[in-house]
Amino acid sequence: MARHIHIFRTELNTDESIAVLKETMNQHPDISRWHLDLEDVDKVLKVETDSLSEACIISLAGENQIFCEVLPD
């Protein structure tokens, strides 16, 4: 199966929301690796997965009251 890297803009601005995101990403079995760049103005989230679509990741974040959207090229 092909590995995909999805890139999102987020609006993470509290330690609590960052902690929730970390727990969500670390516990999901279909997420191979992920990285959050809080120094970037867009607070960029990169997610590496074999099976999850961008829509699935956005939904997963939304279930935890975390806004993210696909970062345009």
KAJOTA-V636647 format. One record per backbone hydrogen bond with DSSP energy under -1.0 kcal/mol. NH is the residue of the N-H (numbers start at 0). CO is the residue of the C=O. Records with the same first field share a line. If there is no record, write none. Layout:
NH=CO ; CO
This chain:
3=48
5=46
7=44
8=68
9=41
10=66
17=13
18=14
19=15
20=16
21=17
22=18
23=19
24=20
25=21
26=22
27=23
30=27
31=47
32=47
34=45
36=43
42=39
44=7
45=34
46=5
47=32
48=3
56=52
57=53
58=54
59=55
60=56
61=57
62=58
63=60
64=61
65=60
68=8
70=6
